[in-house]
Amino acid sequence: MGKTVSVRLPEKMDKDLDGLSRETGISKSDLVKEALRGYLNETRGYYIALKRLHNDDDKLHTTEEMKKLLGFD
């Protein structure tokens, strides 16, 4: 069993969540967990990319360079 987290949703978002839950048969809790999982993965990737972009030790490659490096030429 996981940890319980409470959030206050705007009324419109709660109605949308209710509707999606009814339409799909997926619980509101599972819908929120899946949405949060996707958001966390996307945000984590964004911050990793941002950190690498500002790291002078990381070399940036053009699309053409990456094609060559990966053997797509």
C-alpha positions in Angstrom: 0.0 0.0 0.0 1.3 3.4 -0.9 1.2 6.7 0.8 -1.9 8.9 0.7 -1.6 12.4 -0.7 -4.4 14.9 -0.7 -4.9 17.6 -3.3 -7.6 20.2 -3.9 -8.7 20.2 -7.5 -10.5 23.0 -9.3 -14.2 22.1 -9.8 -13.8 21.8 -13.6 -10.8 19.5 -13.3 -12.7 17.3 -10.8 -15.7 17.1 -13.2 -13.3 16.2 -16.0 -11.7 13.5 -13.9 -15.1 12.1 -12.9 -16.2 12.0 -16.5 -13.0 10.3 -17.7 -13.2 7.8 -14.8 -16.8 6.9 -15.8 -16.0 6.7 -19.5 -13.0 4.5 -19.0 -13.9 2.5 -15.9 -10.5 3.5 -14.4 -10.6 4.8 -10.9 -9.9 8.5 -10.3 -6.9 7.5 -8.1 -5.4 5.4 -10.9 -6.0 8.2 -13.5 -4.3 10.7 -11.2 -1.4 8.4 -10.5 -0.8 7.7 -14.2 -1.0 11.4 -15.0 1.4 12.3 -12.3 3.8 9.5 -13.3 3.9 10.9 -16.9 4.4 14.4 -15.6 7.2 13.4 -13.3 9.0 11.5 -16.1 8.6 14.3 -18.6 9.7 16.9 -16.0 12.7 14.8 -14.9 13.8 14.5 -18.6 13.4 18.2 -19.1 15.6 19.1 -16.1 18.3 16.5 -17.1 18.4 18.0 -20.6 18.5 21.5 -19.2 21.4 20.6 -16.9 23.3 19.0 -19.7 22.7 22.0 -22.0 24.4 24.2 -19.4 27.2 21.8 -18.8 30.2 23.0 -20.8 31.8 19.5 -20.6 28.9 18.0 -22.6 29.3 18.2 -26.3 26.3 19.2 -28.4 25.7 17.3 -31.7 23.8 18.4 -34.8 21.2 16.0 -36.3 23.7 15.2 -39.1 26.4 14.4 -36.5 24.1 12.1 -34.6 23.1 10.3 -37.8 26.7 9.6 -38.5 27.5 8.6 -35.0 24.5 6.1 -35.0 25.3 4.8 -38.4 22.3 6.1 -40.2 24.3 7.5 -43.1 
